[in-house]
Amino acid sequence: MDVNGMVAEGFEPVREAFVRNFETLGERGAAVAVYRHGRKVVDLWGGTRDIDGTAPWEQGTAQIVHSATKGVAAAVLLMLAERGELDLDAPVGHYWPEFKAHGKERALVWHLLAHRAGVPALDRPLTPAEAIDPDFAAAVLAAQPPAWEPGTDHGYHAHTYSWLTGELVRRVTGRSIGAWIATEIAEPLGLDLWVGLPEAEAWRAGRVGPLKTPAENSGALRLRPKRAVADAYADPTSLTRRAYAVITPLPDENDPAYRAAALSAANGIMTADGLARFYAALAGEVDGVRLFTPRTLERARAEASVGPDRVLILPMRFGLGYMLHSGASPLLGPGSFGHPGRGGPLGFADPESGIAFGYVTNGFRTSVTADPRAQALVRAVRTSLA
């Protein structure tokens, strides 16, 4: 397997793990990048740019990262709070009056980030065309009765997080969340990272699709969830299934119209380097740019929701917009914070070690929070630091 790029001395285990993902886990095309204390120490890519093609993955090839987008969206709200434009402890309805319907006036801004807002599902799912219409989707979400009293419990807002964060940013700044990310995050850091892919950059993004590994085909490593989790995903009336079916039918993730929309829960498109460099700038300084003050960094990764998640069922730990290191979502260490994308992608930072990590792929597996390819790379980083 030909792998391109570089690894700094001491990080050779990451290259070895990256190659093994192609050899044993059926990787089709992927990239991984790692920064340490703001300096790039790993930048690797290999395979094909398209899940269904033969053109090689090149430096700068970008891919959709599913829920890894949420970590970028969370940074917008936290940076607005840091600048005094948004109060995390204020009611959402202060900025978005229509959202107060059906008892949601108790929902606070930080509840949105910690998955405590109570609206992970909709009584009527949105079509793909409705989902990319920000006015329509926000109106439907504002009118939705909560599944629980906001603030009293937590459940993963897999898709509704898009319109919760997007509409709040639009009300506060007058700009779409994608435009804010482009000018305030991506441009200062030179990131190949978009939430709402511009037409001029569409050529950078590869085609994505489901991936079956040899191990899965043989049954050796097939996902075996706990019974309660399996039952929740199998029951079409469960909150779990309804949360993941907010957009029905599933959108075509290779459709240019879908990729051009700013869905801050699910359709960010970025390179591995863009994702890793973003997290490096959350945890510290990168080429003179720092996105979070130390105080904001600590608030972002302070535990805000813990215990069995009403949607994911498993015990989870969330900060403000970020998954925290746990058995269900293992990162590098106890202080790590970040976000996986369903089926593979992963971005996180570990301030204690100075590590920032980004992994993107064109092949999505059945995993939700702990893809074996990403986890193999994380273990290799840990080995490199030993």
N, C-alpha and C positions, 0 to 999 in steps of 0.2 A: 504494500500500500504506500503510495507516494504522499508524503505529508510536507507541506510547505510552511515557511515561517521561521521563527526563532524561539529558543528558550535560553534564558540566562543560566550561567553556571549554578548548579545545585537544583535546578528545576527540571532536570532530565526525566524524572518519573512522570511528569505530566505528559511529555511527548509519548512515552511508552504506553501510558493509559489511553491516550487519544488514538494511537494506532490499534490497540487491542479492541477498542470500541467498534472499529471497522471489521476487525477479524473475527470477533466472537459475538458481538451484539447487533450485527446487521446494519451498522451505521451506513447511510447512503451519502450524505454530505453534511459537513459540520465545521464549526470553528470554535476555538476557545481562546480567551485572552485573560491574563492575570496581571495586575499591578501590585507592587509592594511599595508602600510609602510614596505613592505618586509616580513611581517609575515602572514602565512596562517590563515585565520579566518573562512573559509567555505571550506569543502571538502565533497561533497555528491554525491551519485550515487544510481541508482535503476532501476528496470525493467529488461529486457532481453538484452543480448549483441548483439543479431541479431534481425533485424526487423521481420524476418520470423521464429524465433526459440523460444526455451523455456529455454535455458541455462541462468543463471543469469548474469547480469552485475557485474563485479568484480572490485575491486580497481586495476587500471592499465589497464582497458579496454580502447582501443583507437578507434577513428572513423575518417573517412574522414570529412574534414571541409569546403570543397568547397572554396569559395573566402576568407574565413578567412585566408587562406594560404598567401594571398597577403601581409598582414601585416608583416609576417615573411620575405618574399622576399624583401620587402622594406628596412627592417633593414640591409640586406646584403649590398645594395648599399650605404646606409647612413654610415655604419661602414667602408666600403672601402674608402669613401670620408673622413671620420674622420681620417683615417690612412694615408691619402695622396696618395692612390693608384688610386683614381678615382676623377675626377673633375665634379661635378654636373652641372656646367655651360658650360662644353665643348660640342661640337657636338658629337652625338652618333657615327657619321662616323669617328671620330678621333680614336676610338677604334675598330670599326666595319665598315671598308671602304665600303663593299658591300651594307650597309644600305642606302647610300647616293642616291640611284637610285630614279628617278622620283620626284625630288624636296625635298626629305627627308633630304638633307644635312643641312636644317635649324633646324632639330630636335635636341634639347639639351637633355642631360641625365636627367635633372630634369623634362623635358616634359614627359618622360616615366612614372615617378612616379605619376605625376599629371594628367594622362590620356589626355595629350595634343598632343601626337605624331601623331595623325591622321590616325592610322591604326587599328581600332577596329574590322574590318571585312576583309575577304579575298575574292577575285573574284572567287576563286575556293576553297571550303571548303576542309579541310584535312580529310582523313579517320582516324579512331582511331589508326591504325597501323602507319600512317604517323605522327600523332600528337605526338607519343612517340619516334619518331626518331629526336633527336635534330638537327642533321645536315640538314636533309630534311626540317623540319619545319622552321628553321632559314633562309634557302635559299629562301623559298617561301615568308616569311614575308619581307625579304630584297628587293625582287623584286616587292612588292605590291605598287601600287600608293596610295598616301594618300587620304582620303576622304575630308580633308581640309588642308590648309597650316599648317604644324606643328607649335604649339605654339600659334595659333590665336584663338583657341576654345578648348573645352574639351568634351569628350564622353567616357564613361566607356569601357575600353579594357578588356572585361570579360574573354576572353581566350587568346588573343594575348599577354597579359601581361606575360604569361608564357615564351614565346620565346624572348620577348624584354628583360626581366630581366635576363633570363637564359643565353642567348647568350652573353650579355654584361659582365656578371660575368665570363663566360668562357674565353672571349677574354682578360679580365684584369688579371685574376688569374691563368688561365690554368686548373681550376677545375670546375666541375659541381656545379651549385648553391646548389644542395642537399648535395654534399660532403662538401661544405663550411659551410652550416648551421650545419651539423653534428659535425664538429670539432671546429668551432668558436663560435657557439651559444648553441647548445644542450649539448655538452659534458661539458663545463665549469659550466653550471647551473644544470646538471643532469636532463635534460628535456626529458620526453617521447614525442618526437616531431620529425617527419620525413617528408621530402619532397623527396620522393623516398624511399619506405618502404623496409628495408633489409629483405631478406628471413628469417633470424633468428628471426625477430620480427613479422612475418606475423600472427602468432597465436594470437597476442594481439588485432588485429583489427576485430571488428564485421562487420557483413553484414548490408548494408544500403539499404533503399528503400523509396518509396513515402509513406506518411502518410496522411490518411484522418481522421479528428477528428469527433466526434459525432456532433459538432456544424456545421462543414462543410457539413456533410451528411444531416443535417436538413435545411441547407440554412441560419441559423441564423447569422453566422459569415463569410459567404463566402466573399472572397476578392472582393471589388468593386472599381477597379481603375478608375481614371479620364478617360474621353472619349479619350483624346489624347494618354494616355498611353495604353489603351485597343486597340485602332486602330493600334498603332505601333507594339504591340505584335501580332496582328492578320494579319498584312500585311507581306507576305513572302519576299517582296522586300525592306522593310524598313531597315534602318541601325540597328535598335534594333534587329529585327529577325536575320539579317545576322551576327551580333556580337555574338549572342548566338548560332548560327548554324555554327560557325567556324569549329567545329568537327562534321561531319555528316557521318553516323548516330551517335547518342549519344553513347559514350563509356559505357561499362559495368563497373561500378565503383567497383564491387566486383571481377573483373578479376585481378589475381595476377600480370599479366604483366602491366596493367594500374597502379596499386598501386605502383609498383616498379619504374615507371618512375618519373622523377623530373619535374612535371608540376607546376611551382611556382605560377600560377594563381588559381589552382583549386583542386589539389589532395593531399595536405598535410594531414597527418594522425597524430593525437595527442590525448592525454588525456586532460580533462578539466584542470587538475592541470598543465600540460605542457604548455597549452595556457595561463593560468593566470600567471604562474610564469615567462613566457617570457615577458609579458607586465609589470610585476612588476620590472623586470630588465631593461626595457626601461626607466621607470619613476624614478627609484631609485636603491638602492643597495639591493641585495638579497644574503645573506650569503657571503658577501665580493665581489660579482661580480656585475658590472654595465655595461650594453651594450652601452648606450648612455652617452656622456658627456652632461652637461646642455645645451650647445650651440646646439648640434645636436638634443636634445629633442625639443628645441624651434623651430628649423628649420623644423623638421618633422611635427609638428602640426600647423605651420603657414599656413594660408589660401593661397593656390596656384591656385585653380580653384573654382569658385562659379557661381551659376546661373543654368539655364536649361541645363541639360546634353543631348547631342545629341543622346545618346543611351538609357539612363534611362528615358529621357523626363522630369522627375521631377527636380525641383531646388535642386542641390546638393552642398555640400562643401567638398573639398578635400585638405588635406595637401600633403606632399610628400610621397605618397604610402598609406595614411591612410584616411578613411572617418572621417570627423569631425562632432560633434554634430549638428544635424539639425532636422527639422520636418520630413524629409524623412528618416533620419537615426538617431533616438534618442539614445543617450548614457546617461551617468550619469549627465553631466553638460556641460557648455559652453566650458571648456578647455579639454574635453575628446577627445581622438583620438583612433581609432582602426579599425576593419573591421568585418562586418558580412559575413557569408557564405550563399549562396542561400538556402532557405528552413529551416534555423534554427540556425546554429552555430554562435557564436559571441565571439570575444575577444576584449578587450579595456583596456586602462588605463585612470585614471583621476588624474593627478598629484596634483591638488589642495586638494583633499580629501585623497590622498595616496592609492586609490583603484585600483586594477587590477583584471580583471574579465575574466573567461573563461567558456563557455558553449558548450557542444558537445552532439549530439544526433544521433540515428540510423534511425530516421524517418523524412523525409523532406517534408515540406508543400509547398504551392504555393508562399510563401512570397519571396521577393528579398532582402529587406534591413531591415525589422522590423518585425521579427517573434513574434507572441504573447506570446509564451512560454519564449523566451529570455527576452522580454520586461517585463513580469511579474516578472522575477527574478531581473531585473535591478531596477524596482520600489521597490522591497523588500529590495534591498541593500540601496536605497535612504531612505526608512523608517528606516532602522537600524541605519543610520547615523544621523537621526533627533534628 
